[in-house]
C-alpha cells in the first residue's frame, strides 16, 4: 500500500508544501489526498474530510499502512528513517544537528512573517509587500534573521548550492518562505535572492507551484490583501 499524504490547497497551504516537496524532490512515491479548504470551523467540510485521519483536524498528514503522522517535523523524521538511502538529512553529524535546529526554528518561529505574509503562490503583491515592510517591524526582524541564517549556511557551501549542499529537509522546510518572499517582493541581498530562485526552480517545488497555479480556487478567507475576482 502506497504512502498517502493529505494536503490542503497548494496555493495557500504552506505546511502541506513541506512534506509534499520533500517526497516529490526525493523521489518517494505517495498518493496525494487533497482536502480542500472551505473553512476551519468544526463543522466544515475540511474538518469532516480529516475526521478519522488526524485527531487535530489539520494538514498535512502522512499515512503509512493505516498509521498516521500529522506534524511536519515528525513526518520528515519518519521519512528520513523509512528511506535512509534518500539521505534527507546531511550525512555529517554536526551539519545534521544544525539542519534539525534551523528546521525547528522555522517550525516554531517567524510568526510575524507568517502572519503578515500568508502564502499565496498565485498572487503577485509587491505593493502590499512594500507597505508590510514599511509598517511591520516584526517582518523586518524575521527577514533579518532569515538572512543571517541562510547567509551563514550558504557561506559554507560552494556557489550555487543549497543550504547544506545537496537538497535536504531544510530546503523543503524553507520552500514556503521562498514563496512568500516572491509573492510580496520582500528585499533580500542578491546572493540570498539567488537561493530563493534556486529553490523555486527545483523540480519538486516547480511541480507544487504548477499545481497551485492550476487550482483557480479563490478562497476569500485566505486573501487578506485582495478582493475576489
C-alpha positions in Angstrom: 0.0 0.0 0.0 1.4 3.4 -1.1 2.1 6.2 1.4 -0.7 8.7 1.4 -0.2 12.4 2.0 -3.2 14.5 3.0 -2.7 18.1 2.0 -4.7 21.4 1.7 -4.9 23.8 -1.3 -1.5 24.1 -2.8 -1.9 27.8 -3.4 -2.3 28.5 0.3 -1.1 25.5 2.5 2.5 26.2 3.4 2.5 23.4 6.0 1.4 20.9 3.3 4.0 22.1 0.9 6.9 21.0 3.0 6.4 17.2 3.1 4.9 17.2 -0.5 8.0 18.9 -1.9 10.3 16.7 0.3 8.8 13.5 -1.0 8.5 14.6 -4.6 12.0 16.0 -4.9 13.5 12.9 -3.1 11.6 10.5 -5.4 9.5 9.0 -2.6 6.3 7.6 -4.1 3.0 8.6 -2.5 -0.7 9.1 -3.1 -1.8 12.7 -2.8 -5.1 13.2 -1.0 -6.2 16.9 -1.3 -8.7 18.1 1.3 -10.0 21.4 0.1 -10.1 24.4 2.4 -13.6 25.7 2.9 -13.3 27.0 6.4 -11.6 25.8 9.6 -14.8 25.6 11.6 -15.5 22.4 13.4 -18.4 21.6 11.1 -16.6 22.5 7.8 -16.1 20.0 5.0 -12.4 20.4 5.5 -12.6 19.2 9.2 -15.0 16.4 8.3 -12.7 15.3 5.5 -9.9 14.7 8.0 -12.1 13.1 10.6 -10.7 9.7 11.5 -7.3 10.6 9.9 -6.0 13.3 12.2 -7.4 13.9 15.7 -6.5 17.6 15.5 -8.1 18.1 12.0 -5.1 19.7 10.3 -2.9 19.0 7.3 -0.5 17.7 6.3 -1.0 14.1 7.4 1.2 11.2 6.2 -0.5 7.7 6.4 1.6 4.6 6.1 -0.3 1.3 6.2 -3.0 3.0 8.3 -0.5 4.7 10.7 -0.9 8.5 10.7 1.8 11.1 11.3 0.5 14.7 11.4 3.3 17.0 12.4 5.7 18.2 9.6 8.8 17.6 11.6 7.6 14.2 12.7 6.7 13.4 9.1 10.2 14.5 8.0 11.9 12.4 10.6 9.7 9.4 9.8 10.6 9.6 6.1 14.3 10.0 6.9 14.2 6.8 8.9 11.9 5.0 6.5 14.1 5.9 3.5 17.7 6.2 4.7 19.0 5.8 1.2 17.5 9.1 0.3 19.8 11.0 2.7 17.2 13.5 3.6 19.4 14.9 6.4 23.0 15.8 5.9 25.5 12.9 6.5 27.8 14.9 8.8 26.6 14.7 12.4 27.2 18.4 13.1 25.6 19.5 9.8 22.7 17.2 10.6 22.2 18.8 14.1 22.3 22.2 12.5 19.8 21.3 9.9 17.4 20.0 12.6 18.0 23.2 14.6 17.1 25.5 11.7 14.0 23.4 10.8 12.8 23.6 14.4 13.3 27.3 14.4 11.3 27.6 11.2 8.7 25.3 12.7 8.1 27.4 15.8 9.3 30.9 14.8 9.0 33.7 12.2 5.5 34.5 13.4 5.3 38.0 12.0 6.3 36.8 8.5 3.8 34.0 8.7 1.0 36.3 9.9 1.5 39.3 7.7 2.6 37.5 4.5 0.4 34.4 4.2 1.4 32.0 1.4 -0.4 32.8 -1.8 1.6 31.4 -4.8 -0.7 32.6 -7.5 -0.6 36.2 -6.3 1.9 39.0 -7.0 1.7 41.5 -4.3 4.8 43.7 -4.3 2.9 46.9 -3.4 1.4 45.2 -0.4 4.9 43.8 0.4 6.3 47.4 0.4 3.7 48.5 2.9 4.2 45.5 5.1 8.0 46.1 5.0 7.4 49.8 6.0 4.9 49.2 8.7 5.7 45.8 10.3 9.0 45.8 12.3 8.4 42.1 13.2 8.5 41.2 9.5 11.7 43.1 9.0 13.2 41.4 12.1 12.1 37.9 10.8 13.7 38.6 7.4 16.9 39.8 9.0 17.1 36.6 11.0 16.4 34.6 7.8 19.2 36.5 6.1 21.6 35.7 8.9 20.6 32.1 9.0 20.7 31.5 5.2 23.8 33.6 4.8 25.8 31.6 7.4 24.8 28.3 5.9 25.3 29.2 2.3 28.7 30.8 3.0 29.9 27.3 3.9 28.8 25.8 0.6 30.0 26.1 -3.0 28.4 28.8 -5.0 25.0 27.7 -6.3 24.5 25.0 -3.7 21.5 24.6 -1.3 21.6 25.2 2.4 23.6 22.0 3.2 25.0 21.4 -0.3 22.5 18.9 -1.8 18.8 19.1 -1.3 17.7 18.2 2.2 14.8 18.5 4.6 15.9 22.1 5.4 15.4 23.3 1.8 11.9 21.7 1.8 11.2 23.4 5.1 12.1 26.9 3.8 10.4 26.5 0.4 7.2 28.1 1.6 9.2 31.1 2.9 10.7 31.4 -0.5 7.2 31.5 -2.0 6.3 34.3 0.4 9.3 36.3 -0.5 8.5 36.0 -4.2 4.8 36.9 -3.7 5.4 40.0 -1.6 8.7 41.1 -3.2 10.5 41.3 0.2 14.0 42.6 -0.2 16.9 40.2 0.1 20.6 40.5 -0.7 21.4 39.3 -4.2 23.0 36.0 -3.1 20.0 35.1 -0.9 17.6 36.1 -3.6 19.5 33.7 -5.9 18.9 30.9 -3.3 15.2 31.7 -3.4 15.3 31.3 -7.2 17.2 28.0 -6.9 14.6 26.6 -4.6 11.8 27.7 -6.8 13.4 26.0 -9.7 13.8 22.6 -8.0 11.6 20.1 -9.9 9.7 19.2 -6.7 9.0 22.9 -5.9 8.2 23.7 -9.5 5.6 20.8 -9.5 4.0 22.2 -6.4 3.9 25.7 -8.0 2.4 24.4 -11.2 -0.3 22.6 -9.1 -1.1 25.8 -7.2 -1.5 27.8 -10.4 -3.8 25.2 -11.8 -6.2 25.3 -8.9 -8.0 28.5 -9.7 -9.7 28.2 -6.3 -10.1 31.6 -4.8 -10.8 31.5 -1.0 -11.7 34.9 0.4 -10.7 33.9 4.0 -7.2 33.2 2.7 -6.9 36.5 0.8 -6.5 39.4 3.3 -5.0 41.7 0.6 -7.1 41.1 -2.5 -10.8 41.1 -3.5 -12.3 38.1 -5.1 -12.3 38.0 -8.9 
